[in-house]
């Protein structure tokens, strides 16, 4: 008895089936990664408007953890902010500060939930969240911070009006008075 004759195209069919499964896994991984990112940061493109009086508003949706997270910019470069009214300054992780090419100023001590640490003062020429833009904002570079987000603290938030209602936080920047 002779060995069975291979069916033409069977190897190609097997290859195509394996390729289809790999492609499906890659596409599903990408879809669920983007979905997870949207759950963490529902404000990747925050809702903004400016009224007739020149008041700029940004409306942020709370994420599933109850935090307000939003994309924005520092000195023209895209970053992710986590609003933190308990932070005195805008606090930037050292890795992010290095990517933004921020200047390290004088060292100072800061009290955190994990104890006293050394941070470095810096100044942000421009901080933007939607249509709201702040200039010359005091910030701290924290070498001990291991999160990807920048804490948007009171050195920036004190310049805005905050209104929390339901799942939303509205930030208002009033027009400067002449």
DAHUFEN-V511948 format. One record per residue. RES is the residue in one letter. PSI is psi in whole degrees, -180 to 180 (999 if undefined). Layout:
# DAHUFEN-V511948
<<RES;PSI> <RES;PSI>>
This chain:
# DAHUFEN-V511948
<<X;135> <X;154> <X;152> <X;144> <X;128> <X;142> <X;128> <X;137> <X;-3> <X;-41> <X;-39> <X;-40> <X;-41> <X;-45> <X;-44> <X;-38> <X;-45> <X;-45> <X;-41> <X;-41> <X;-43> <X;-44> <X;-42> <X;-42> <X;-43> <X;-46> <X;-41> <X;-40> <X;-44> <X;-45> <X;-49> <X;-29> <X;-44> <X;-39> <X;-44> <X;-42> <X;-39> <X;-35> <X;-39> <X;-40> <X;84> <X;0> <X;46> <X;-29> <X;85> <X;147> <X;126> <X;155> <X;155> <X;127> <X;-179> <X;-28> <X;1> <X;10> <X;123> <X;134> <X;140> <X;127> <X;121> <X;139> <X;135> <X;142> <X;179> <X;-19> <X;-3> <X;11> <X;157> <X;110> <X;139> <X;148> <X;152> <X;-161> <X;146> <X;124> <X;39> <X;0> <X;137> <X;134> <X;172> <X;126> <X;145> <X;114> <X;130> <X;97> <X;-11> <X;-8> <X;129> <X;-44> <X;173> <X;128> <X;125> <X;127> <X;146> <X;-42> <X;-41> <X;-41> <X;-40> <X;-41> <X;-35> <X;-4> <X;43> <X;148> <X;136> <X;122> <X;-152> <X;151> <X;144> <X;168> <X;141> <X;138> <X;124> <X;175> <X;-24> <X;12> <X;-170> <X;132> <X;166> <X;129> <X;167> <X;131> <X;147> <X;172> <X;134> <X;120> <X;-37> <X;133> <X;124> <X;136> <X;105> <X;-131> <X;-6> <X;128> <X;130> <X;147> <X;153> <X;58> <X;130> <X;138> <X;166> <X;140> <X;123> <X;109> <X;-13> <X;-4> <X;125> <X;27> <X;159> <X;-13> <X;155> <X;132> <X;117> <X;93> <X;-169> <X;-20> <X;-24> <X;-46> <X;-27> <X;-15> <X;1> <X;160> <X;132> <X;130> <X;116> <X;128> <X;125> <X;-125> <X;8> <X;149> <X;122> <X;127> <X;131> <X;134> <X;113> <X;150> <X;141> <X;146> <X;136> <X;999>>
